[in-house]
């Protein structure tokens, strides 16, 4: 899969040291001009459904599990690979200095109806919900949050907005 972009968090002074690697699979699901995203109240941002792949899962299995949990999506079909983002951030757990996050993005289709979600406690506490939103509105919203440097802003907004803008530019082509 092709590398789309490499992000290095501003607080990192070096990519040397004990590095924890995490893989995530994320879905891009469009219906006309609308895209299925997760809105998180705590961070006031839109992000892609999907997430960390467990050690015993391949990327597709992890993607299907995460989509079912976060959106209730069923019958996930990968249409094509978009690419991946490599991201380095500080890691605040013992035994590691930084985390290398690899986020793999797939353009997918799902069944029309979304089922019941199975959100984790922290996702419920953070106010996460699956929403269909106009692609350009989601980009505008995330860009506004980044421009205002809202105190609640999470680390992932730059990565997710970059992919949203890539999708929008592909649609214009």
TIRO-2110 file (N, C-alpha, C; in Angstrom, 1 decimal):
// TIRO-2110
0.8, -1.2, 0.0, N, 1, A
0.0, 0.0, 0.0, CA, 1, A
0.9, 1.2, 0.0, C, 1, A
0.4, 2.3, -0.7, N, 2, A
1.2, 3.5, -0.8, CA, 2, A
1.2, 4.4, 0.4, C, 2, A
2.4, 5.0, 0.7, N, 3, A
2.4, 6.0, 1.8, CA, 3, A
1.9, 7.3, 1.3, C, 3, A
0.9, 7.8, 2.0, N, 4, A
0.2, 9.1, 1.6, CA, 4, A
1.0, 10.2, 2.2, C, 4, A
1.3, 10.1, 3.5, N, 5, A
2.0, 11.2, 4.2, CA, 5, A
2.6, 10.7, 5.5, C, 5, A
3.7, 11.4, 5.9, N, 6, A
4.3, 11.1, 7.2, CA, 6, A
4.2, 12.3, 8.1, C, 6, A
3.6, 12.0, 9.3, N, 7, A
3.4, 13.1, 10.3, CA, 7, A
4.3, 12.9, 11.5, C, 7, A
4.9, 13.9, 12.0, N, 8, A
5.7, 13.8, 13.2, CA, 8, A
5.2, 14.9, 14.2, C, 8, A
4.8, 14.5, 15.3, N, 9, A
4.2, 15.4, 16.3, CA, 9, A
5.2, 16.4, 16.7, C, 9, A
4.7, 17.6, 16.9, N, 10, A
5.6, 18.8, 17.2, CA, 10, A
6.4, 18.6, 18.5, C, 10, A
5.9, 17.8, 19.5, N, 11, A
6.6, 17.6, 20.7, CA, 11, A
7.8, 16.6, 20.7, C, 11, A
7.9, 15.9, 19.5, N, 12, A
9.0, 14.9, 19.4, CA, 12, A
10.2, 15.7, 18.9, C, 12, A
11.4, 15.4, 19.6, N, 13, A
12.6, 16.0, 19.2, CA, 13, A
13.5, 15.0, 18.4, C, 13, A
13.1, 13.7, 18.4, N, 14, A
13.8, 12.7, 17.8, CA, 14, A
12.9, 11.5, 17.5, C, 14, A
13.2, 10.7, 16.5, N, 15, A
12.5, 9.5, 16.2, CA, 15, A
13.3, 8.3, 16.7, C, 15, A
14.4, 8.6, 17.5, N, 16, A
15.2, 7.5, 18.1, CA, 16, A
14.5, 7.1, 19.4, C, 16, A
14.9, 6.0, 19.9, N, 17, A
14.4, 5.5, 21.2, CA, 17, A
13.5, 4.3, 21.1, C, 17, A
12.9, 3.9, 22.2, N, 18, A
12.0, 2.8, 22.2, CA, 18, A
10.7, 3.1, 21.6, C, 18, A
10.4, 2.4, 20.5, N, 19, A
9.2, 2.8, 19.7, CA, 19, A
8.1, 1.7, 19.8, C, 19, A
6.9, 2.0, 20.1, N, 20, A
5.8, 1.1, 20.1, CA, 20, A
5.1, 1.3, 18.7, C, 20, A
4.8, 0.2, 18.1, N, 21, A
4.1, 0.3, 16.8, CA, 21, A
2.7, -0.2, 16.9, C, 21, A
1.8, 0.6, 16.3, N, 22, A
0.4, 0.3, 16.3, CA, 22, A
-0.2, 0.4, 14.9, C, 22, A
-1.0, -0.6, 14.5, N, 23, A
-1.6, -0.5, 13.2, CA, 23, A
-3.1, -0.3, 13.4, C, 23, A
-3.6, 0.5, 12.5, N, 24, A
-5.1, 0.8, 12.5, CA, 24, A
-5.6, 0.7, 11.0, C, 24, A
-6.9, 0.2, 10.9, N, 25, A
-7.5, 0.2, 9.6, CA, 25, A
-8.7, 1.1, 9.7, C, 25, A
-8.9, 1.9, 8.7, N, 26, A
-9.9, 3.0, 8.7, CA, 26, A
-10.7, 2.9, 7.4, C, 26, A
-12.0, 3.1, 7.5, N, 27, A
-12.9, 3.0, 6.4, CA, 27, A
-13.4, 4.4, 5.8, C, 27, A
-13.4, 4.5, 4.5, N, 28, A
-13.9, 5.6, 3.8, CA, 28, A
-15.2, 5.1, 3.1, C, 28, A
-16.3, 5.6, 3.6, N, 29, A
-17.6, 5.1, 3.0, CA, 29, A
-18.4, 6.4, 2.6, C, 29, A
-18.7, 6.4, 1.3, N, 30, A
-19.4, 7.6, 0.7, CA, 30, A
-20.8, 7.2, 0.2, C, 30, A
-21.7, 8.1, 0.3, N, 31, A
-23.0, 8.0, -0.3, CA, 31, A
-23.3, 9.4, -0.9, C, 31, A
-23.0, 9.5, -2.2, N, 32, A
-23.1, 10.8, -2.9, CA, 32, A
-22.1, 11.7, -2.3, C, 32, A
-22.5, 12.9, -1.8, N, 33, A
-21.5, 13.8, -1.3, CA, 33, A
-21.4, 13.6, 0.2, C, 33, A
-22.1, 12.7, 0.8, N, 34, A
-22.0, 12.4, 2.3, CA, 34, A
-21.0, 11.3, 2.6, C, 34, A
-20.4, 11.4, 3.7, N, 35, A
-19.4, 10.4, 4.2, CA, 35, A
-19.8, 10.0, 5.6, C, 35, A
-19.6, 8.7, 5.9, N, 36, A
-19.8, 8.2, 7.2, CA, 36, A
-18.6, 8.4, 8.1, C, 36, A
-18.8, 9.3, 9.1, N, 37, A
-17.7, 9.6, 10.0, CA, 37, A
-18.1, 9.4, 11.5, C, 37, A
-17.2, 9.5, 12.4, N, 38, A
-17.4, 9.5, 13.8, CA, 38, A
-17.3, 11.0, 14.3, C, 38, A
-18.3, 11.5, 14.9, N, 39, A
-18.2, 12.8, 15.6, CA, 39, A
-17.9, 12.5, 17.0, C, 39, A
-16.9, 13.2, 17.6, N, 40, A
-16.6, 13.0, 19.0, CA, 40, A
-16.7, 14.4, 19.7, C, 40, A
-17.7, 14.5, 20.6, N, 41, A
-18.0, 15.7, 21.3, CA, 41, A
-16.7, 16.2, 22.1, C, 41, A
-16.0, 15.3, 22.7, N, 42, A
-14.9, 15.7, 23.6, CA, 42, A
-13.9, 16.5, 22.8, C, 42, A
-13.6, 16.1, 21.5, N, 43, A
-12.6, 16.7, 20.7, CA, 43, A
-13.2, 17.6, 19.7, C, 43, A
-14.5, 17.6, 19.5, N, 44, A
-15.2, 18.4, 18.6, CA, 44, A
-14.7, 18.2, 17.2, C, 44, A
-14.5, 16.9, 16.8, N, 45, A
-14.0, 16.6, 15.5, CA, 45, A
-14.7, 15.5, 14.8, C, 45, A
-14.4, 15.3, 13.5, N, 46, A
-14.9, 14.2, 12.7, CA, 46, A
-13.7, 13.4, 12.4, C, 46, A
-13.9, 12.0, 12.5, N, 47, A
-12.8, 11.1, 12.2, CA, 47, A
-13.4, 9.9, 11.5, C, 47, A
-12.5, 9.1, 10.9, N, 48, A
-13.0, 7.9, 10.2, CA, 48, A
-13.3, 6.8, 11.1, C, 48, A
-14.3, 6.0, 10.8, N, 49, A
-14.6, 4.8, 11.6, CA, 49, A
-13.4, 3.8, 11.3, C, 49, A
-13.1, 3.1, 12.4, N, 50, A
-12.0, 2.1, 12.3, CA, 50, A
-11.1, 2.3, 13.5, C, 50, A
-10.1, 1.6, 13.6, N, 51, A
-9.2, 1.7, 14.7, CA, 51, A
-8.1, 0.6, 14.8, C, 51, A
-7.6, 0.5, 16.0, N, 52, A
-6.5, -0.4, 16.2, CA, 52, A
-6.8, -1.9, 15.9, C, 52, A
-5.9, -2.5, 15.2, N, 53, A
-6.0, -3.9, 14.8, CA, 53, A
-5.3, -4.7, 15.9, C, 53, A
-6.0, -5.7, 16.4, N, 54, A
-5.5, -6.6, 17.5, CA, 54, A
-4.4, -7.4, 16.9, C, 54, A
-3.5, -7.9, 17.8, N, 55, A
-2.3, -8.7, 17.4, CA, 55, A
-2.7, -9.9, 16.5, C, 55, A
-3.9, -10.5, 16.8, N, 56, A
-4.3, -11.7, 16.1, CA, 56, A
-5.1, -11.5, 14.9, C, 56, A
-5.3, -10.2, 14.5, N, 57, A
-6.2, -9.9, 13.4, CA, 57, A
-5.3, -9.4, 12.2, C, 57, A
-5.9, -9.6, 11.0, N, 58, A
-5.3, -9.0, 9.8, CA, 58, A
-6.1, -7.6, 9.7, C, 58, A
-5.6, -6.8, 8.7, N, 59, A
-6.2, -5.5, 8.6, CA, 59, A
-7.7, -5.5, 8.3, C, 59, A
-8.1, -6.4, 7.4, N, 60, A
-9.5, -6.5, 7.0, CA, 60, A
-10.4, -7.0, 8.2, C, 60, A
-9.9, -7.9, 8.9, N, 61, A
-10.7, -8.4, 10.1, CA, 61, A
-10.9, -7.3, 11.1, C, 61, A
-9.8, -6.6, 11.4, N, 62, A
-9.8, -5.5, 12.3, CA, 62, A
-10.7, -4.4, 11.9, C, 62, A
-10.7, -4.1, 10.6, N, 63, A
-11.6, -3.1, 10.0, CA, 63, A
-13.0, -3.4, 10.2, C, 63, A
-13.4, -4.7, 9.9, N, 64, A
-14.8, -5.1, 10.0, CA, 64, A
-15.3, -5.1, 11.4, C, 64, A
-14.4, -5.5, 12.4, N, 65, A
-14.7, -5.5, 13.8, CA, 65, A
-15.0, -4.0, 14.3, C, 65, A
-14.0, -3.2, 13.9, N, 66, A
-14.1, -1.8, 14.4, CA, 66, A
-15.4, -1.1, 13.8, C, 66, A
-15.7, -1.3, 12.5, N, 67, A
-16.8, -0.7, 11.9, CA, 67, A
-18.1, -1.2, 12.5, C, 67, A
-18.2, -2.5, 12.9, N, 68, A
-19.4, -3.0, 13.5, CA, 68, A
-19.5, -2.4, 14.9, C, 68, A
-18.4, -2.3, 15.6, N, 69, A
-18.5, -1.7, 17.0, CA, 69, A
-18.9, -0.2, 17.0, C, 69, A
-18.3, 0.5, 16.1, N, 70, A
-18.4, 2.0, 16.1, CA, 70, A
-19.6, 2.5, 15.4, C, 70, A
-20.0, 1.8, 14.3, N, 71, A
-21.1, 2.3, 13.5, CA, 71, A
-22.3, 1.3, 13.3, C, 71, A
-22.1, 0.1, 13.7, N, 72, A
-23.1, -0.9, 13.4, CA, 72, A
-23.1, -1.4, 12.0, C, 72, A
-22.1, -1.1, 11.2, N, 73, A
-22.0, -1.4, 9.8, CA, 73, A
-21.9, -2.9, 9.6, C, 73, A
-22.5, -3.5, 8.6, N, 74, A
-22.4, -4.9, 8.3, CA, 74, A
-22.0, -5.0, 6.8, C, 74, A
-21.6, -6.2, 6.4, N, 75, A
-21.3, -6.6, 5.0, CA, 75, A
-20.2, -5.6, 4.5, C, 75, A
-19.1, -5.4, 5.2, N, 76, A
-18.1, -4.5, 4.7, CA, 76, A
-17.3, -5.1, 3.6, C, 76, A
-17.3, -4.3, 2.5, N, 77, A
-16.6, -4.8, 1.3, CA, 77, A
-15.5, -3.7, 0.9, C, 77, A
-14.3, -4.1, 0.8, N, 78, A
-13.2, -3.2, 0.4, CA, 78, A
-13.3, -3.0, -1.1, C, 78, A
-13.5, -1.7, -1.6, N, 79, A
-13.5, -1.4, -3.0, CA, 79, A
-12.1, -1.2, -3.5, C, 79, A
-11.3, -0.5, -2.7, N, 80, A
-9.9, -0.3, -3.1, CA, 80, A
-9.1, 0.3, -1.9, C, 80, A
-7.8, 0.1, -1.9, N, 81, A
-6.9, 0.7, -0.9, CA, 81, A
-6.7, 2.2, -1.3, C, 81, A
-6.7, 3.1, -0.4, N, 82, A
-6.4, 4.5, -0.6, CA, 82, A
-4.9, 4.7, -0.3, C, 82, A
-4.4, 4.2, 0.8, N, 83, A
-3.0, 4.3, 1.2, CA, 83, A
-2.9, 4.4, 2.7, C, 83, A
-1.7, 4.7, 3.2, N, 84, A
-1.6, 4.8, 4.6, CA, 84, A
-0.8, 6.0, 5.1, C, 84, A
-1.0, 6.4, 6.3, N, 85, A
-0.3, 7.5, 6.9, CA, 85, A
0.6, 7.0, 8.0, C, 85, A
1.8, 7.4, 8.0, N, 86, A
2.7, 7.0, 9.1, CA, 86, A
2.9, 8.2, 10.0, C, 86, A
2.7, 7.9, 11.3, N, 87, A
2.6, 9.0, 12.3, CA, 87, A
3.4, 8.7, 13.5, C, 87, A
4.2, 9.6, 13.9, N, 88, A
5.1, 9.5, 15.1, CA, 88, A
4.6, 10.5, 16.2, C, 88, A
4.4, 10.0, 17.4, N, 89, A
3.9, 10.8, 18.5, CA, 89, A
4.6, 10.4, 19.8, C, 89, A
4.6, 11.3, 20.8, N, 90, A
5.2, 10.9, 22.1, CA, 90, A
4.3, 9.8, 22.6, C, 90, A
4.8, 8.9, 23.4, N, 91, A
4.1, 7.8, 24.0, CA, 91, A
4.3, 7.8, 25.5, C, 91, A
3.2, 7.9, 26.2, N, 92, A
3.4, 8.2, 27.7, CA, 92, A
3.2, 6.9, 28.5, C, 92, A
3.5, 5.8, 28.0, N, 93, A
3.5, 4.5, 28.7, CA, 93, A
4.9, 4.0, 29.0, C, 93, A
5.0, 3.3, 30.2, N, 94, A
6.4, 2.9, 30.5, CA, 94, A
7.0, 2.0, 29.4, C, 94, A
8.2, 2.0, 29.3, N, 95, A
9.0, 1.2, 28.4, CA, 95, A
9.1, 1.7, 27.0, C, 95, A
8.4, 2.8, 26.7, N, 96, A
8.5, 3.4, 25.3, CA, 96, A
8.7, 4.9, 25.3, C, 96, A
9.3, 5.4, 24.3, N, 97, A
9.6, 6.8, 24.2, CA, 97, A
8.6, 7.4, 23.2, C, 97, A
8.2, 6.7, 22.1, N, 98, A
7.3, 7.2, 21.1, CA, 98, A
6.5, 6.1, 20.5, C, 98, A
5.5, 6.5, 19.8, N, 99, A
4.6, 5.5, 19.1, CA, 99, A
4.7, 5.8, 17.6, C, 99, A
4.8, 4.7, 16.9, N, 100, A
4.7, 4.8, 15.4, CA, 100, A
3.3, 4.2, 15.0, C, 100, A
2.4, 5.1, 14.6, N, 101, A
1.0, 4.7, 14.2, CA, 101, A
1.0, 4.6, 12.7, C, 101, A
0.5, 3.5, 12.3, N, 102, A
0.3, 3.2, 10.8, CA, 102, A
-1.2, 3.1, 10.6, C, 102, A
-1.8, 4.1, 9.9, N, 103, A
-3.2, 4.1, 9.7, CA, 103, A
-3.5, 3.8, 8.2, C, 103, A
-4.1, 2.6, 8.0, N, 104, A
-4.4, 2.2, 6.6, CA, 104, A
-5.8, 2.5, 6.2, C, 104, A
-6.0, 3.2, 5.1, N, 105, A
-7.3, 3.7, 4.7, CA, 105, A
-7.8, 2.9, 3.5, C, 105, A
-9.1, 2.5, 3.6, N, 106, A
-9.7, 1.7, 2.6, CA, 106, A
-11.1, 2.3, 2.2, C, 106, A
-11.3, 2.4, 0.9, N, 107, A
-12.6, 2.8, 0.4, CA, 107, A
-13.5, 1.6, 0.4, C, 107, A
-14.6, 1.7, 1.1, N, 108, A
-15.4, 0.5, 1.4, CA, 108, A
-16.9, 0.8, 1.0, C, 108, A
-17.6, -0.3, 0.9, N, 109, A
-19.1, -0.2, 0.8, CA, 109, A
-19.6, -1.1, 2.0, C, 109, A
-20.8, -0.7, 2.5, N, 110, A
-21.5, -1.4, 3.6, CA, 110, A
-23.0, -1.6, 3.2, C, 110, A
-23.7, -2.4, 4.0, N, 111, A
-25.1, -2.5, 3.8, CA, 111, A
-25.7, -1.1, 4.1, C, 111, A
-26.9, -0.9, 3.5, N, 112, A
-27.6, 0.4, 3.6, CA, 112, A
-27.9, 0.8, 5.1, C, 112, A
-28.4, -0.1, 5.9, N, 113, A
-28.8, 0.2, 7.3, CA, 113, A
-27.6, 0.0, 8.2, C, 113, A
-27.5, 0.9, 9.2, N, 114, A
-26.5, 0.7, 10.2, CA, 114, A
-27.2, 0.0, 11.4, C, 114, A
-26.6, -0.9, 12.1, N, 115, A
-27.2, -1.6, 13.2, CA, 115, A
-26.7, -1.0, 14.5, C, 115, A
-26.9, -1.8, 15.6, N, 116, A
-26.5, -1.3, 16.9, CA, 116, A
-25.0, -1.2, 17.0, C, 116, A
-24.6, -0.2, 17.7, N, 117, A
-23.1, 0.0, 18.0, CA, 117, A
-22.8, -0.7, 19.3, C, 117, A
-21.5, -0.9, 19.5, N, 118, A
-21.0, -1.5, 20.7, CA, 118, A
-19.8, -0.7, 21.1, C, 118, A
-20.0, 0.5, 21.4, N, 119, A
-18.9, 1.4, 21.8, CA, 119, A
-18.3, 1.0, 23.1, C, 119, A
-17.0, 1.3, 23.2, N, 120, A
-16.3, 1.1, 24.5, CA, 120, A
-16.7, 2.2, 25.4, C, 120, A
-16.4, 2.0, 26.7, N, 121, A
-16.8, 3.0, 27.7, CA, 121, A
-16.2, 4.4, 27.5, C, 121, A
-14.9, 4.4, 27.1, N, 122, A
-14.3, 5.7, 26.8, CA, 122, A
-14.9, 6.4, 25.6, C, 122, A
-15.3, 5.6, 24.6, N, 123, A
-16.0, 6.2, 23.4, CA, 123, A
-17.3, 6.8, 23.8, C, 123, A
-18.0, 6.2, 24.7, N, 124, A
-19.3, 6.7, 25.2, CA, 124, A
-19.1, 8.0, 26.0, C, 124, A
-18.1, 7.9, 26.9, N, 125, A
-17.7, 9.1, 27.7, CA, 125, A
-17.3, 10.3, 26.9, C, 125, A
-16.6, 10.0, 25.8, N, 126, A
-16.1, 11.1, 24.9, CA, 126, A
-17.2, 11.6, 24.0, C, 126, A
-18.4, 11.0, 24.0, N, 127, A
-19.5, 11.4, 23.2, CA, 127, A
-19.4, 11.1, 21.7, C, 127, A
-18.9, 9.9, 21.4, N, 128, A
-18.7, 9.5, 20.0, CA, 128, A
-20.0, 8.9, 19.4, C, 128, A
-20.2, 9.3, 18.2, N, 129, A
-21.4, 8.8, 17.5, CA, 129, A
-21.1, 8.8, 16.0, C, 129, A
-21.7, 7.8, 15.3, N, 130, A
-21.6, 7.7, 13.8, CA, 130, A
-22.6, 8.6, 13.2, C, 130, A
-22.1, 9.4, 12.2, N, 131, A
-22.9, 10.4, 11.5, CA, 131, A
-22.6, 10.4, 10.0, C, 131, A
-23.7, 10.6, 9.2, N, 132, A
-23.5, 10.9, 7.8, CA, 132, A
-23.4, 12.4, 7.7, C, 132, A
-22.4, 12.9, 7.1, N, 133, A
-22.2, 14.4, 6.9, CA, 133, A
-21.6, 14.7, 5.5, C, 133, A
-22.0, 15.9, 5.0, N, 134, A
-21.4, 16.3, 3.8, CA, 134, A
-19.9, 16.4, 3.9, C, 134, A
-19.2, 15.8, 3.0, N, 135, A
-17.7, 15.8, 3.0, CA, 135, A
-17.1, 17.2, 3.2, C, 135, A
-17.5, 18.1, 2.5, N, 136, A
-17.0, 19.5, 2.6, CA, 136, A
-17.3, 20.2, 3.9, C, 136, A
-18.4, 19.9, 4.5, N, 137, A
-18.8, 20.4, 5.8, CA, 137, A
-17.9, 19.8, 6.9, C, 137, A
-17.6, 18.5, 6.8, N, 138, A
-16.7, 17.9, 7.7, CA, 138, A
-15.3, 18.5, 7.6, C, 138, A
-14.8, 18.7, 6.4, N, 139, A
-13.5, 19.3, 6.2, CA, 139, A
-13.5, 20.7, 6.8, C, 139, A
-14.5, 21.5, 6.5, N, 140, A
-14.6, 22.9, 7.0, CA, 140, A
-14.6, 22.9, 8.6, C, 140, A
-15.4, 22.0, 9.1, N, 141, A
-15.5, 21.9, 10.6, CA, 141, A
-14.1, 21.6, 11.2, C, 141, A
-13.5, 20.5, 10.7, N, 142, A
-12.2, 20.2, 11.3, CA, 142, A
-11.1, 21.3, 11.1, C, 142, A
-11.1, 21.9, 9.9, N, 143, A
-10.2, 23.0, 9.7, CA, 143, A
-10.4, 24.1, 10.7, C, 143, A
-11.6, 24.4, 11.0, N, 144, A
-12.0, 25.5, 11.9, CA, 144, A
-11.4, 25.2, 13.3, C, 144, A
-11.6, 23.9, 13.7, N, 145, A
-11.1, 23.5, 15.0, CA, 145, A
-9.6, 23.6, 15.1, C, 145, A
-8.9, 23.2, 14.0, N, 146, A
-7.5, 23.3, 14.0, CA, 146, A
-7.0, 24.8, 14.0, C, 146, A
-7.7, 25.6, 13.2, N, 147, A
-7.4, 27.0, 13.1, CA, 147, A
-7.5, 27.7, 14.5, C, 147, A
-8.6, 27.3, 15.2, N, 148, A
-8.8, 27.9, 16.5, CA, 148, A
-8.0, 27.3, 17.6, C, 148, A
-7.3, 26.2, 17.3, N, 149, A
-6.4, 25.5, 18.3, CA, 149, A
-7.2, 25.3, 19.6, C, 149, A
-8.5, 24.7, 19.4, N, 150, A
-9.3, 24.5, 20.5, CA, 150, A
-8.6, 23.6, 21.5, C, 150, A
-8.8, 24.0, 22.8, N, 151, A
-8.1, 23.2, 23.9, CA, 151, A
-8.4, 21.7, 23.9, C, 151, A
-9.6, 21.4, 23.4, N, 152, A
-10.0, 20.0, 23.4, CA, 152, A
-9.5, 19.2, 22.2, C, 152, A
-8.8, 19.9, 21.3, N, 153, A
-8.3, 19.3, 20.1, CA, 153, A
-7.5, 18.1, 20.3, C, 153, A
-7.8, 16.9, 19.6, N, 154, A
-7.0, 15.7, 19.7, CA, 154, A
-5.9, 15.7, 18.7, C, 154, A
-5.0, 14.6, 18.9, N, 155, A
-3.9, 14.5, 18.0, CA, 155, A
-4.3, 14.0, 16.6, C, 155, A
-5.4, 13.3, 16.4, N, 156, A
-5.7, 12.7, 15.2, CA, 156, A
-6.3, 13.6, 14.1, C, 156, A
-6.7, 14.8, 14.5, N, 157, A
-7.5, 15.7, 13.6, CA, 157, A
-6.7, 16.0, 12.4, C, 157, A
-5.4, 16.3, 12.5, N, 158, A
-4.6, 16.6, 11.3, CA, 158, A
-4.6, 15.5, 10.3, C, 158, A
-4.3, 14.2, 10.8, N, 159, A
-4.3, 13.1, 10.0, CA, 159, A
-5.7, 12.9, 9.3, C, 159, A
-6.7, 12.9, 10.0, N, 160, A
-8.1, 12.7, 9.5, CA, 160, A
-8.5, 13.7, 8.4, C, 160, A
-8.1, 15.0, 8.7, N, 161, A
-8.5, 16.1, 7.8, CA, 161, A
-7.7, 16.0, 6.5, C, 161, A
-6.4, 15.6, 6.6, N, 162, A
-5.6, 15.4, 5.4, CA, 162, A
-6.3, 14.3, 4.5, C, 162, A
-6.8, 13.2, 5.1, N, 163, A
-7.4, 12.2, 4.2, CA, 163, A
-8.8, 12.7, 3.7, C, 163, A
-9.5, 13.5, 4.5, N, 164, A
-10.8, 14.0, 4.0, CA, 164, A
-10.5, 14.9, 2.8, C, 164, A
-9.5, 15.8, 2.9, N, 165, A
-9.1, 16.7, 1.8, CA, 165, A
-8.6, 15.9, 0.5, C, 165, A
-7.9, 14.8, 0.8, N, 166, A
-7.5, 13.9, -0.4, CA, 166, A
-8.7, 13.3, -1.1, C, 166, A
-9.7, 12.9, -0.3, N, 167, A
-10.9, 12.3, -0.9, CA, 167, A
-11.7, 13.4, -1.7, C, 167, A
-11.8, 14.6, -1.1, N, 168, A
-12.4, 15.7, -1.8, CA, 168, A
-11.7, 16.1, -3.1, C, 168, A
-10.4, 16.1, -3.1, N, 169, A
-9.6, 16.4, -4.3, CA, 169, A
-9.8, 15.3, -5.4, C, 169, A
-9.9, 14.0, -5.0, N, 170, A
-10.1, 12.9, -5.9, CA, 170, A
-11.5, 13.1, -6.5, C, 170, A
-12.5, 13.5, -5.8, N, 171, A
-13.9, 13.6, -6.3, CA, 171, A
-13.9, 14.8, -7.3, C, 171, A
-13.1, 15.8, -7.2, N, 172, A
-13.1, 16.9, -8.1, CA, 172, A
-12.4, 16.5, -9.4, C, 172, A
-11.5, 15.5, -9.4, N, 173, A
-10.7, 15.2, -10.5, CA, 173, A
-11.6, 14.4, -11.6, C, 173, A
END
